[in-house]
């Protein structure tokens, strides 16, 4: 009879190990799961009200110590603490939880995983400067103005490294941490660049893991996608001009521009794509109509895009832009 398979060793039974973050002059040891980090209590207290209050408390007589330093057990994953403690940016190093000079600046791009970890730890332990820097990075990717949105078209992540499933992970990040002002743009980008299949099934990341949405976000994106597609074709919105538009008096070829308009109507009605915030170039209209008609169409599209942006939060059942505040 074969012996039963060995049980996975529980985290609490794993041997305690020291991480590479071990300052010989550190004054406190943080322990996450089975790994310890020796850092400077004074610097933690300087930047976190949580650790500042803890430092002011008298140490219990039975508190465990390592090399004379008190041990503080954190209910966080080793990965979160490691990312928060020691992160590589542009081949340099910053230790945001243990140094007052954070180094987590917007001139460096970083991963969404690191950004998410920093926001979680920043919120939990009140590292306000670090939290604000991470949220600022998120808001650069998910702006609250149409001008900010237009400044990065076609969209490529700038302050956070892009990857397959980036839009899914961004929605998860802002939803989990109540970065509500970023939510309309995060939602819109997801439904703009992904099909219903990937909204429900997720996307395989570059490392082979699955980027997926919660059932609540799946439902929200599905319903909102349908509402936006229906609204973008209404009068006053991005494609609403198509129904009643006629070539301008300065048109070079009325019959040709009329035919092109009819072709575009058929294309928009059959594709069922989200085009609500696309510029004229996004519809491939340049070199389709004559120059005079294109100029007029561009004005109509721009006016429709502005109206669409103003209404964007409502499509996702969110308050208006001026009432949409981050709840951190």
C-alpha positions in Angstrom: 0.0 0.0 0.0 1.4 3.3 -1.0 1.9 6.0 1.6 -0.5 9.0 1.5 0.8 12.2 -0.1 2.6 14.6 2.2 0.5 17.5 3.4 1.5 21.0 2.4 3.3 22.7 5.2 1.1 25.4 6.8 2.5 28.9 6.8 2.4 29.1 10.5 4.5 26.0 10.8 7.1 27.1 8.2 10.5 28.1 9.6 11.1 31.8 10.2 13.6 33.3 7.8 15.2 36.6 7.5 14.6 38.6 4.3 17.4 40.5 2.5 16.0 43.6 4.1 17.9 43.4 7.4 19.5 46.6 8.6 22.1 45.9 11.3 21.1 49.2 13.0 17.4 48.6 12.6 15.3 48.9 15.7 12.2 46.8 15.0 11.5 43.5 13.2 8.4 43.2 11.0 7.2 39.7 10.4 4.9 38.8 7.6 3.9 35.1 7.5 7.2 33.3 8.0 9.6 36.1 6.9 11.1 38.9 8.9 12.3 42.4 8.0 14.6 44.4 10.3 13.9 48.1 9.7 14.0 51.5 11.5 11.1 52.0 13.8 11.7 55.8 14.0 11.4 56.1 10.2 8.2 54.0 10.2 6.8 56.2 12.9 7.8 59.4 11.1 5.7 58.5 8.1 2.8 56.5 9.6 0.4 57.4 12.3 -0.2 53.7 12.9 3.4 53.0 13.7 3.8 56.3 15.5 1.0 55.3 17.9 2.4 51.9 18.3 5.9 53.3 19.1 4.4 55.4 21.9 2.9 52.4 23.6 4.9 50.6 26.3 6.2 47.3 25.2 4.5 44.3 26.9 7.0 42.3 29.1 6.4 39.1 27.1 6.9 40.6 23.6 9.2 38.5 21.4 12.4 40.0 20.3 15.1 39.3 17.7 18.6 40.6 18.3 17.1 42.9 21.0 14.5 44.3 18.6 10.8 43.9 19.2 8.9 41.7 16.7 5.7 43.1 15.2 3.6 40.5 13.4 1.8 41.9 10.3 -1.3 40.3 8.9 -0.1 40.9 5.4 1.4 38.7 2.7 5.1 38.5 2.3 4.7 39.6 -1.3 2.8 42.8 -0.2 5.4 43.7 2.4 8.3 42.9 0.2 6.9 45.0 -2.6 6.2 47.8 -0.2 9.6 47.6 1.4 11.9 47.1 -1.5 11.0 47.9 -5.0 13.1 48.2 -8.1 12.5 51.2 -10.3 14.8 51.9 -13.3 17.5 49.6 -11.8 17.6 51.8 -8.7 16.0 50.9 -5.3 13.6 52.6 -3.1 12.3 51.4 0.3 9.1 53.3 0.7 7.9 51.9 4.0 11.2 52.4 5.6 12.5 55.7 4.2 11.1 59.2 4.3 12.5 59.8 0.8 10.1 57.6 -1.0 11.6 57.3 -4.5 8.2 56.2 -5.8 8.1 59.1 -8.2 6.1 59.5 -11.4 9.2 59.8 -13.5 9.6 56.0 -13.2 7.1 53.5 -14.5 6.2 50.6 -12.2 3.9 47.6 -12.2 0.3 47.6 -11.3 1.0 44.9 -8.8 3.4 47.1 -6.9 1.0 50.1 -7.1 -1.8 47.9 -5.7 0.4 46.7 -2.8 1.5 50.2 -1.9 -2.1 51.4 -1.9 -3.2 48.5 0.3 -0.3 49.1 2.8 -0.6 52.8 2.6 -4.3 52.7 3.5 -3.9 50.1 6.3 -0.9 51.7 8.0 -1.6 55.3 7.0 1.5 56.0 5.0 -0.1 59.0 3.5 2.6 60.3 1.3 3.2 57.0 -0.3 -0.6 56.4 -0.7 -1.0 59.8 -2.3 1.8 59.1 -4.8 0.3 55.8 -5.8 -3.2 57.2 -6.2 -1.8 60.1 -8.3 -0.2 57.5 -10.5 -3.6 55.8 -10.9 -5.3 59.1 -11.7 -2.8 59.8 -14.4 -3.9 56.6 -16.1 -7.6 57.2 -15.5 -8.2 60.9 -15.8 -11.4 62.8 -14.9 -11.2 65.2 -17.9 -11.6 64.7 -21.6 -8.4 66.6 -22.1 -6.6 64.2 -19.9 -8.1 61.3 -21.8 -7.2 62.7 -25.1 -3.6 63.3 -24.1 -2.9 59.6 -24.3 -4.6 58.4 -27.5 -4.3 55.8 -28.7 -4.0 54.6 -25.1 -0.8 53.2 -23.8 -0.1 53.1 -20.1 2.4 55.7 -19.2 3.1 55.6 -15.4 2.2 52.0 -14.9 3.6 49.2 -17.0 1.1 47.7 -19.4 0.3 44.0 -19.8 -2.3 41.7 -21.0 -5.3 42.1 -18.7 -4.2 45.6 -17.7 -7.7 47.0 -18.0 -9.2 44.2 -15.9 -6.6 44.8 -13.2 -7.1 48.5 -13.2 -10.8 48.2 -12.6 -10.1 45.8 -9.8 -7.6 48.1 -8.2 -9.8 51.2 -8.2 -12.9 49.3 -7.1 -11.2 47.5 -4.2 -9.7 50.8 -2.9 -12.6 53.2 -3.6 -10.6 55.3 -6.0 -14.0 56.3 -7.4 -12.9 59.3 -9.5 -10.9 56.9 -11.6 -13.7 54.4 -12.1 -15.5 55.8 -15.1 -12.4 55.9 -17.2 -11.2 52.5 -16.0 -14.6 51.0 -16.8 -14.8 52.7 -20.2 -11.3 51.6 -21.3 -12.2 48.0 -20.4 -15.4 48.0 -22.5 -13.7 49.9 -25.3 -10.8 47.5 -25.7 -12.4 44.2 -24.7 -15.2 42.0 -26.0 -18.1 40.6 -23.9 -16.2 37.3 -23.8 -13.2 38.8 -22.2 -15.3 40.8 -19.8 -16.8 37.5 -18.5 -14.0 35.1 -19.1 -11.0 37.4 -18.2 -7.7 37.7 -20.0 -4.5 35.6 -19.5 -1.7 37.9 -18.3 1.8 37.7 -19.6 2.8 35.5 -16.7 0.1 32.9 -17.4 -2.3 34.0 -14.6 -5.9 35.1 -15.2 -6.9 38.7 -15.0 -10.7 38.7 -14.2 -13.5 40.8 -12.9 -15.8 40.3 -9.9 -19.3 39.3 -10.9 -20.5 42.8 -9.9 -18.0 44.4 -12.3 -18.8 41.9 -15.0 -22.5 42.8 -14.8 -21.8 46.5 -14.6 -19.5 46.4 -17.7 -22.0 44.3 -19.7 -25.0 46.6 -19.0 -23.0 49.8 -19.4 -21.5 48.6 -22.7 -25.0 48.2 -24.1 -26.2 51.6 -22.8 -23.1 53.4 -24.3 -23.4 51.7 -27.7 -27.1 52.7 -27.9 -26.4 56.3 -26.7 -23.4 57.0 -28.9 -25.8 56.9 -31.9 -28.3 59.3 -30.5 -28.6 63.0 -31.6 -26.0 65.2 -29.8 -23.7 62.3 -29.1 -20.6 61.1 -30.9 -22.3 59.4 -33.9 -25.7 61.1 -33.6 -24.8 63.4 -36.6 -25.0 60.5 -39.0 -28.8 60.3 -39.2 -29.5 63.8 -40.5 -26.1 65.0 -41.8 -25.8 66.1 -45.4 -22.6 67.1 -47.2 -21.7 70.8 -46.8 -22.3 73.4 -49.4 -18.5 73.4 -50.0 -18.4 69.7 -50.6 -16.2 68.6 -53.5 -18.4 65.6 -54.4 -21.8 65.4 -52.9 -22.7 62.0 -54.3 -19.4 60.5 -53.1 -19.6 61.9 -49.5 -23.3 60.8 -49.3 -22.3 57.3 -50.3 -19.4 57.3 -47.7 -21.9 58.4 -45.0 -24.2 55.5 -45.8 -21.3 53.1 -45.7 -20.3 54.5 -42.3 -23.9 54.1 -41.0 -23.9 50.4 -42.1 -20.5 49.9 -40.5 -21.5 51.4 -37.2 -24.8 49.5 -37.0 -23.2 46.2 -37.7 -20.1 46.4 -35.7 -21.7 47.1 -32.3 -18.4 48.6 -31.1 -17.9 51.1 -28.4 -16.8 54.3 -30.2 -18.3 56.9 -27.8 -15.0 58.7 -27.2 -13.2 58.1 -30.4 -12.0 61.1 -32.3 -12.6 61.5 -36.1 -9.3 59.7 -36.7 -10.6 56.8 -34.6 -13.4 56.3 -37.1 -10.9 56.3 -40.0 -12.8 59.3 -41.4 -9.8 61.2 -42.6 -9.5 60.8 -46.3 -13.0 59.3 -46.4 -15.0 62.5 -46.8 -13.7 65.5 -48.7 -11.8 68.1 -46.6 -14.8 70.5 -46.2 -17.1 67.7 -45.0 -14.4 66.2 -42.7 -13.9 69.6 -41.0 -17.6 69.8 -40.3 -17.9 66.2 -39.2 -15.0 66.7 -36.9 -16.7 69.5 -35.1 -19.9 67.4 -34.7 -17.9 64.4 -33.4 -16.0 66.6 -30.9 -19.2 68.1 -29.5 -20.7 64.6 -29.2 -17.6 63.3 -27.4 -17.8 66.2 -24.9 -21.4 65.3 -24.1 -20.5 61.7 -23.9 -17.7 62.4 -21.4 -19.9 64.6 -19.3 -22.4 61.8 -19.0 -19.9 59.0 -18.7 -20.3 58.3 -14.9 -24.0 57.9 -15.3 -23.6 55.0 -17.7 -21.9 53.2 -14.9 -24.5 54.2 -12.3 -22.0 56.6 -10.7 -22.6 60.2 -9.4 -21.7 63.1 -11.8 -18.0 64.1 -12.2 -18.3 67.0 -9.7 -19.6 64.7 -7.0 -17.3 61.7 -7.7 -14.7 61.7 -5.0 -12.1 59.2 -3.9 -13.0 57.6 -0.7 -9.6 56.8 0.8 
